[in-house]
């Protein structure tokens, strides 16, 4: 048999093959743009040369404390420079970065620290009361390093050392190595499932690299954009933008507190041209004072995801001069994997029509291999009629490695060679996806996932509650909020305020129902609650 010449003497070797990793973006920018401002935080400025040196110091300091390949380094902090540094410094030694959701309560954080087997925890002092409680509940006993951010308010030092002192123990010339295999884990993100405990989503270096490049290409990022961090960096590693912005030599403008006045101040002060976030940020911008609105530079590009923003909100942003791009993804897809790729033929349409088009989720990222809406039973695509619903399914390099220590759920989510999102949608004639519902009943409030089953579990603990069902209620500010339909026990009494107060005492406040409705629950003949009926009622409240 004749040998294939393309498979002969053309082997992979160090000269022609390097495992993909987003870590390579930082040394390149430090070499090409050494004096370019990389990070702005209040009065603090770091150049790319300094950013790279600090990341290497962090890697070196972690190694000096015995942290290495396969170890989990958790981080509890808002959008501050240390989180950007950790996105490079932690994986430089083969460790896995686990950024914690700052909105979670102590029991949920304790679960994550234990499940992820945290070896070292970097924590901002403002969160010290919460972290102290979480550590008291957790079985793991990680090394704790306190971050003394200049803009933090209150809190105590609860750790072994302060972050800057910790960095001082590291070497700014530390010789780090990329992963031997691009399939190696780079980060661990927890997502709220429908069954209470969050699931640990594992990202690999290859996916993180391609997600970063996908953001750049799909959003047509220019060189040296000025990006304001209105999206939490803990959420899907900030949709991989810590790596994306670094690749194009952008300026990271950190924002510790996400408030309208602070956003507009930084937009004007730093001449911001790019931002990302959930629809709640759009609502903040729209409902700000005229004085604040006047500070916005024209033509700021905003990437929005989570619950589809109402067309009225998108129309208002359009009239204010913002260029909004709608994207869709999940924690399992490294953040955005689908975008509403704008067709210039739509420019001449009325504002309302343009807003309706922008509200669609769109088409796949360049780095995603496949996007289909299919019947999950037959695995056949639905027709492009804008009406027939199916489950949104994705495949390719923008899909997670899997769920940590959860092979059964991992296998189920990858059934038939596709990632099953659990979201329901339709496909329009032009091939653009539009979401219609969530089969998993997840509520997306302010960009954060809320499990209805978890909320219902707390409601059922109230002594006066006989039955409870939670669905999403549309909300102009948050996108969606939990709405609870409740049936009280015979002879028992409780007001809506009583039940909301009880929920706030037993779970993270952002997960609590904002609306309580006392009425019988509609059920099927087999006793299953008809949530589609309740969702319609909630929409009409």
C-alpha positions in Angstrom: 0.0 0.0 0.0 1.4 3.4 -1.0 2.1 5.6 2.0 0.2 8.9 2.2 2.9 11.6 1.7 1.0 14.0 3.9 1.4 11.6 6.8 5.1 10.8 6.3 8.0 12.8 7.8 5.7 15.6 8.7 5.5 15.0 12.5 4.5 17.4 15.2 7.5 18.9 17.0 8.3 21.9 19.3 9.1 24.0 16.2 5.7 23.7 14.6 3.3 22.9 17.4 2.4 24.7 20.7 -0.6 23.9 22.8 -3.1 26.8 22.6 -3.4 28.8 25.8 -4.6 32.4 26.4 -1.6 32.9 28.7 0.5 33.8 25.7 -1.5 37.0 25.1 0.0 38.8 28.1 3.7 38.4 27.3 3.1 39.4 23.7 1.3 42.6 24.8 4.0 43.3 27.4 6.6 43.0 24.7 4.8 44.9 21.9 3.0 47.5 24.1 5.2 47.6 27.3 4.2 51.2 28.3 0.6 51.1 27.2 -1.9 51.4 30.1 -3.2 47.9 30.7 -5.2 48.4 33.9 -7.0 51.5 35.4 -8.5 51.3 38.9 -9.4 54.6 40.5 -6.1 56.5 40.7 -4.1 53.3 40.1 -2.5 52.6 36.7 -0.5 49.5 35.5 1.3 49.3 32.2 1.5 46.0 30.3 5.0 45.6 31.5 3.9 45.9 35.1 0.8 43.7 34.5 3.0 40.9 33.2 5.5 41.3 36.1 2.7 41.2 38.7 1.1 38.1 37.1 4.5 36.3 37.2 5.0 37.4 40.8 1.7 35.9 41.7 2.6 32.6 39.9 5.9 32.5 41.7 4.4 33.3 45.1 1.7 30.6 44.7 4.4 28.0 43.8 6.3 29.1 46.9 3.3 28.1 49.0 3.2 24.7 47.4 0.4 25.3 44.9 0.9 23.5 41.6 -0.6 21.7 38.7 -4.2 20.5 39.3 -4.6 22.6 42.5 -7.7 24.9 42.8 -7.1 28.6 43.7 -10.4 30.3 44.6 -11.0 34.0 44.6 -13.6 36.2 46.2 -13.4 39.8 44.8 -15.2 42.4 42.8 -13.8 43.7 39.5 -10.3 44.8 40.7 -6.8 44.4 39.3 -6.0 41.3 41.4 -8.7 39.3 39.5 -7.1 40.1 36.2 -3.7 39.2 37.5 -5.1 35.8 38.8 -6.4 35.0 35.3 -2.8 34.7 34.2 -0.8 34.1 37.4 -2.8 31.1 38.6 -2.8 29.0 35.4 0.9 29.9 34.8 1.8 27.1 37.3 -0.9 24.7 36.0 -3.3 25.6 38.8 -7.1 26.1 38.2 -8.7 29.5 38.9 -12.1 29.4 40.6 -13.6 32.9 40.8 -16.5 32.9 43.3 -19.8 34.6 42.8 -19.8 37.6 45.2 -23.6 37.4 45.5 -23.8 33.9 47.0 -24.5 33.1 50.6 -22.1 31.4 53.0 -23.5 27.8 52.7 -23.3 27.9 48.9 -19.7 29.3 49.1 -18.7 26.5 51.5 -20.1 23.9 49.2 -18.0 25.3 46.3 -14.8 25.5 48.3 -15.3 21.9 49.4 -16.4 20.5 46.0 -13.6 22.3 44.2 -11.0 21.2 46.9 -9.7 24.8 47.3 -6.0 24.9 48.3 -5.6 28.7 48.5 -8.2 31.5 48.7 -7.6 35.1 47.6 -10.3 37.3 49.2 -11.1 41.0 49.2 -11.4 42.3 52.8 -14.9 43.8 52.2 -16.2 40.2 52.0 -14.4 39.0 55.2 -17.6 38.4 57.3 -19.1 36.3 54.5 -15.9 34.4 53.8 -15.2 33.8 57.5 -18.7 32.2 57.9 -18.2 30.1 54.7 -14.8 28.9 55.9 -16.3 27.9 59.3 -18.8 25.7 57.4 -16.4 24.3 54.9 -14.3 21.1 55.4 -11.3 22.4 53.5 -8.8 24.6 55.2 -7.1 26.6 52.4 -4.3 29.2 52.8 -6.1 32.6 52.9 -4.6 35.7 51.4 -6.3 39.1 52.0 -6.7 41.7 49.3 -6.5 45.2 50.7 -8.0 47.1 47.8 -7.8 50.9 48.3 -11.5 51.3 47.3 -12.8 48.6 49.6 -15.2 49.7 52.4 -14.9 47.9 55.8 -13.9 44.4 56.5 -11.1 42.7 58.3 -8.0 40.7 57.5 -8.7 37.1 58.1 -5.8 35.4 56.3 -2.2 34.5 56.5 -0.9 37.5 54.5 -1.9 40.6 52.6 -1.9 40.3 48.8 0.7 42.9 48.0 3.0 41.4 50.6 2.3 38.0 49.1 3.3 39.3 45.6 6.5 40.7 47.1 7.6 37.1 47.9 7.3 36.3 44.1 9.8 36.7 41.3 8.8 39.2 38.5 11.1 37.2 36.1 9.5 33.9 37.1 10.0 31.3 34.3 6.5 29.9 33.8 5.4 27.3 31.4 2.2 26.9 29.4 0.2 23.6 29.6 1.8 20.5 28.1 -1.7 19.7 26.8 -4.2 22.3 25.7 -7.0 20.1 27.1 -5.6 20.8 30.6 -8.0 22.6 32.9 -7.6 26.4 33.2 -10.6 27.4 35.3 -13.6 26.2 37.3 -16.9 28.0 37.3 -20.0 27.1 39.2 -23.5 27.4 37.7 -26.8 27.1 39.5 -28.6 23.9 38.3 -32.2 23.0 38.7 -31.3 20.6 41.5 -30.0 22.9 44.2 -26.3 22.4 44.6 -24.3 24.3 41.8 -22.4 22.3 39.2 -18.7 22.9 38.6 -18.0 23.7 35.0 -14.4 23.0 33.9 -12.8 25.1 31.1 -9.6 24.0 29.2 -6.8 26.2 27.8 -7.8 25.5 24.2 -11.4 26.6 24.7 -10.4 29.7 26.7 -8.0 30.7 23.9 -10.6 30.2 21.2 -13.3 32.0 23.2 -11.1 35.0 23.6 -10.3 35.0 19.9 -14.0 34.5 19.1 -14.9 37.5 21.2 -12.4 39.6 19.3 -13.4 38.5 15.8 -17.2 38.2 16.4 -17.4 41.7 18.0 -14.8 43.2 15.5 -12.7 44.5 18.4 -10.2 47.2 17.3 -6.6 47.4 18.6 -6.4 49.1 22.0 -10.1 49.3 23.0 -10.9 50.9 26.4 -13.1 48.4 28.1 -15.2 49.1 31.3 -15.7 46.1 33.5 -19.5 46.3 34.1 -19.7 42.5 33.7 -18.6 40.5 36.8 -15.2 38.9 36.3 -16.5 35.9 38.3 -19.2 35.2 35.7 -17.8 32.7 33.1 -14.3 34.3 33.7 -15.9 37.6 32.6 -17.0 35.9 29.3 -13.2 35.3 28.8 -12.7 39.0 28.3 -9.7 39.2 30.7 -7.9 37.2 28.0 -9.6 38.9 25.0 -8.8 42.5 26.0 -5.2 41.5 26.8 -4.8 39.9 23.4 -5.6 43.2 21.6 -3.7 45.4 24.0 -6.8 46.9 25.5 -7.2 48.9 28.6 -9.1 47.2 31.4 -11.0 49.8 33.4 -11.9 48.2 36.7 -15.2 49.1 38.4 -15.6 47.9 42.0 -19.3 48.9 42.4 -21.7 48.7 39.5 -23.7 51.9 39.8 -25.0 54.2 37.0 -23.2 57.3 38.2 -19.9 55.3 38.5 -20.4 53.8 35.1 -20.9 57.2 33.4 -18.1 58.8 35.4 -15.6 56.2 34.1 -17.0 56.3 30.6 -16.2 60.0 30.5 -13.0 60.0 32.5 -11.4 57.1 30.6 -13.1 57.6 27.2 -14.6 54.0 27.3 -15.6 52.5 24.0 -16.6 48.9 24.9 -18.7 47.3 27.7 -20.5 44.1 28.4 -23.2 43.0 30.8 -26.7 41.8 31.6 -29.8 43.8 30.6 -29.9 45.3 34.1 -26.9 47.4 33.1 -28.9 48.8 30.1 -31.7 49.7 32.5 -29.2 51.5 34.8 -27.9 53.5 31.9 -31.4 54.4 30.6 -32.8 55.4 34.1 -29.8 57.5 35.1 -30.0 61.3 35.6 -29.7 63.6 32.5 -26.4 64.9 34.0 -24.9 61.4 34.1 -26.2 60.5 30.6 -24.5 63.6 29.2 -21.1 62.2 30.2 -21.3 59.2 27.8 -19.1 59.2 24.7 -21.0 58.6 21.5 -20.9 55.2 19.8 -20.0 53.1 22.8 -20.4 49.4 21.9 -22.3 47.2 24.4 -22.5 43.4 24.4 -25.5 42.2 26.3 -26.6 38.7 27.2 -28.8 36.7 29.7 -32.6 37.2 29.6 -33.4 38.8 26.2 -33.7 42.5 26.8 -37.1 44.0 25.9 -37.3 45.6 22.5 -38.2 48.9 24.2 -34.9 48.9 26.2 -32.9 48.2 23.0 -34.7 51.0 21.2 -34.0 53.4 24.0 -30.3 52.4 24.0 -30.3 53.0 20.2 -31.7 56.5 20.6 -29.0 57.3 23.3 -26.3 56.5 20.8 -25.2 53.1 22.1 -24.4 50.3 19.7 -25.8 47.1 21.3 -24.9 43.6 20.2 -27.0 40.8 21.6 -25.2 37.5 22.4 -26.2 34.2 24.0 -24.3 31.5 25.8 -24.1 29.6 29.0 -21.5 28.9 31.7 -20.9 25.7 29.8 -20.0 27.6 26.6 -17.4 29.9 28.1 -20.0 32.7 28.0 -21.1 34.0 24.6 -21.1 31.5 21.8 -23.9 32.9 19.7 -24.4 36.5 18.5 -26.9 38.6 16.6 -24.5 39.3 13.7 -25.9 42.6 12.4 -26.9 42.8 8.8 -26.3 46.3 7.3 -29.5 45.9 5.3 -31.4 46.3 8.6 -30.0 49.8 9.2 -32.8 51.5 7.2 -35.5 49.9 9.3 -37.6 51.7 11.9 -36.1 51.8 15.5 -38.7 49.4 16.8 -38.0 46.9 14.0 -34.2 47.1 14.6 -34.8 46.6 18.3 -36.8 43.4 17.6 -34.1 42.1 15.4 -31.4 42.9 18.0 -33.4 41.0 20.6 -32.8 37.7 18.7 -29.9 35.6 19.8 -28.5 35.1 16.3 -25.9 32.8 14.8 -22.9 30.9 16.0 -19.5 32.4 16.9 -16.7 31.7 14.5 -15.1 29.5 17.1 -18.2 27.3 17.5 -18.5 24.3 15.2 -22.3 23.8 15.4 -25.5 25.4 16.5 -28.9 23.7 16.0 -32.4 23.8 17.4 -33.5 20.2 17.5 -36.2 17.9 18.7 -34.4 16.3 21.6 -36.1 13.0 21.1 -35.4 12.5 17.4 -32.3 14.8 17.1 -33.7 16.3 13.9 -33.5 20.1 13.3 -36.7 22.2 13.5 -37.7 24.0 10.3 -36.6 27.6 9.9 -40.1 28.9 10.3 -39.7 31.1 13.4 -42.5 29.1 15.1 -41.5 25.5 15.7 -39.7 25.1 19.0 -36.9 22.8 19.8 -34.0 22.5 22.2 -30.9 24.7 21.5 -27.9 22.5 21.0 -24.2 23.4 20.5 -20.9 21.6 19.8 -17.3 22.4 19.3 -14.3 24.0 21.0 -16.4 26.4 23.0 -18.0 23.7 25.1 -16.7 22.9 28.6 -14.6 19.8 29.4 -17.6 18.7 31.6 -18.9 19.0 35.1 -16.4 18.4 37.9 -17.0 15.0 39.7 -20.3 14.6 38.0 -19.9 12.1 35.1 -23.6 11.2 34.9 -24.7 14.8 34.3 -21.7 15.4 32.0 -22.7 12.3 29.8 -26.3 13.3 29.7 -25.5 16.9 28.6 -23.3 15.5 25.8 -25.8 12.9 24.5 -25.6 12.2 20.8 -22.5 14.3 20.3 -24.2 17.7 21.1 -24.3 19.9 24.2 -27.9 20.0 25.3 -28.5 23.5 26.7 -32.0 22.9 28.1 -33.1 26.2 26.4 -36.0 26.2 24.0 -36.0 28.3 20.8 -37.0 28.8 17.2 -35.0 29.4 14.0 -36.1 32.2 11.7 -36.1 32.0 7.9 -32.7 33.7 7.8 -31.2 31.1 10.2 -31.2 33.3 13.2 -32.0 31.7 16.6 -34.5 33.2 19.0 -35.0 31.8 22.5 -38.6 31.2 23.6 -38.4 29.5 27.0 -36.1 27.6 29.3 -36.9 23.9 29.8 -34.9 24.0 33.0 -37.0 26.8 34.5 -33.9 28.7 35.4 -34.6 32.4 36.1 -31.9 34.9 34.9 -32.0 37.9 37.2 -29.4 40.6 36.6 -27.3 38.1 34.7 -27.3 35.5 37.5 -29.0 32.2 37.4 -31.6 31.3 40.0 -32.9 27.8 40.4 -36.6 27.7 40.9 -36.3 24.4 42.7 -33.9 25.9 45.2 -36.3 28.9 45.9 -39.2 26.5 46.2 -37.3 24.4 48.7 -36.9 27.4 51.0 -40.6 28.4 50.6 -41.7 24.9 51.6 -39.8 25.3 54.9 -42.1 28.1 56.0 -44.6 26.7 58.5 -47.6 28.3 56.8 -46.8 27.2 53.3 -48.6 24.1 51.9 -47.6 24.4 48.2 -45.3 26.6 46.3 -44.2 27.1 42.7 -41.7 29.7 41.4 -41.5 31.1 37.9 -39.8 34.1 36.2 -41.6 37.4 36.1 -40.4 40.0 33.5 -38.7 42.9 35.2 -37.5 46.1 33.5 -34.5 46.5 35.8 -33.4 42.9 36.4 -34.6 41.2 33.3 -36.5 38.6 35.4 -37.3 38.2 39.1 -38.7 35.2 40.9 -42.4 35.2 41.3 -43.8 32.7 43.9 -47.3 31.2 43.7 -48.2 30.0 47.2 -51.0 28.0 48.8 -51.2 28.3 52.6 -52.0 25.5 55.0 -55.5 25.4 56.3 -55.9 27.7 59.3 -52.5 29.2 58.8 -51.8 32.8 57.9 -48.9 34.7 56.4 -48.6 37.9 54.4 -46.4 38.3 51.3 -44.0 40.4 53.4 -43.8 37.6 56.0 -42.8 35.1 53.3 -40.3 37.4 51.6 -38.7 38.1 54.9 -38.4 34.4 55.7 -36.7 33.8 52.3 -34.3 36.6 52.9 -33.3 35.0 56.2 -32.7 31.6 54.6 -31.0 32.3 51.2 -29.0 34.8 49.2 -31.2 37.9 48.8 -31.0 38.1 45.0 -32.6 34.7 44.8 -35.6 35.6 46.9 -39.1 36.1 45.4 -39.9 39.7 44.7 -43.6 38.8 44.2 -45.9 36.5 46.2 -49.2 35.4 44.7 -51.7 33.5 46.9 -53.8 31.2 44.7 -54.3 27.5 43.8 -51.7 26.0 41.6 -52.9 24.7 38.2 -52.0 21.0 37.8 -52.1 18.2 35.3 -54.2 15.1 35.8 -51.1 13.5 37.3 -50.6 16.3 39.8 -47.7 18.1 38.1 -47.8 21.9 38.4 -48.4 23.6 35.0 -45.6 26.2 35.1 -46.4 27.5 31.6 -49.8 28.6 33.0 -48.1 30.3 36.0 -45.5 32.0 33.7 -48.4 33.5 31.7 -50.1 34.7 34.9 -46.8 36.2 36.1 -46.4 38.1 32.8 -49.9 39.5 33.1 -49.5 40.7 36.8 
